[in-house]
Amino acid sequence: MAAYSPVIAIRITPLAGQRSFIALEFLLDEPASYPQTMELALGVALGVIRLLLGADYAPLAVHLPHDPLTPEAFYLQYFGCRPYFAERVGGFTMRTADLSRPLNRDDVAHRVVVDYLSSITPLGEGIVESVRTIVRQLLPTGAATLNVVAEQFHLHPKTLQRRLAEENTTFVILVDRVRKDVADRYLRTTGIGLTHLARELGYAEQSVLTRSCKRWFGTGPAAYRNQARLQTTVSAPGSGRGPNPGNVSVSC
């Protein structure tokens, strides 16, 4: 997938009960509010899955990292499975056995495709984006530490720090930027509780989230969410509202 689009990553995580989670993530430095884009990507992914497993195939569940844009019944009808909203990451829960189904393969066509993908796969990429991806996955577990992440790359922590320094960053800066991106997306696109959001960012206390938001955004998380919603309302087509000439007072 990275060869096809370097901003899209697909990750498969085994779950209990013979299930697997297929995660679809956008690897953007400054992710904007993109619920429609995520839903389109999930729809395309479902189309590919049904092309491989049958037109009537339905996953066990679909997970969307934002609040519903339409009544939940529409999601159930379209995806053919139960939808979950305001999730940490978008994707599907599927039966693990379905991922192991044999596919009919034309060896000549397969060789052509492999050669093509090999030719367009970027070589010599830096390590920053890979570290960002691992950090995103580990934040909610509280294990997004230098030692744990370095172990994922089979590197000594000092070696990982040196590799990051070669790309003009540090592990501490990178983790902070990932947290900021995740907080921005959740506050703009979901109604997730602040205690829950603090856990998603790997913080033990909500007070740490509040201090971080003031450093990132110049205000607390609740105030930032209110401002984002106000901006969305003002800029929405047909809202009939212009910029507020007065000061907007919100409190965290």
Secondary structure, DSSP 8 states (H G I E B T S, - for coil): -TTT-TTEEEEEEEETTTEEEEEEEE--SS----HHHHHHHHHHHHHHHHHHH-TT---SEEE-SS--SS-HHHHHHHHSSEEE-S-SSEEEEEEHHHHT------HHHHHHHHHHHHHHS--S--SHHHHHHHHHHHGGGT---HHHHHHHTT--HHHHHHHHHHTT--HHHHHHHHHHHHHHHHHHH----HHHHHHHTT-SSHHHHHHHHHHHHSS-HHHHHHHHHHHHHHHSTT------SS------
